[in-house]
Amino acid sequence: MDSKQLTPQLHVAAQITKDNIPAIAAQGFKVILNNRPDGEGEDQPPAAEIEAAAKAHGLQYIYQPVVGTAITDENAEEFGATIAACINNNSGPIFAHCRTGTRCTILWMLSQAKNQSADDLLAKAAKAGYSLEQVRGRLEKITKDST
């Protein structure tokens, strides 16, 4: 399963299936974070199926569905809190996924905008293959509001 590294502890990827779980576990991930609501696409496996496979391979599974076209500040805060909790608990590397990985990347950027500049966040996203200049205004507003 191809994932893109945003930080040493966080990778993002497109939709996975239960068949991807052994490879994800073998790559050293300890947490799977699913940001895609069930029923979003016809080819999408249910979250419960992925969760069962993850747990069978000793992985922690977190289901945090977010509508990609309507990401709220609360969604970003919840994502950031989840990532921080996993890191603080030494849960291990996190494999976050959604339809394409873009939603997870946007959630991460928004959750980090109080502590990092829009330029830095957009550069990290671009390095991972996500061109998200359309989020710049929202990132800059969060940065400005936090100072």
Disulfide bonds with the S-S distance in Angstrom:
none
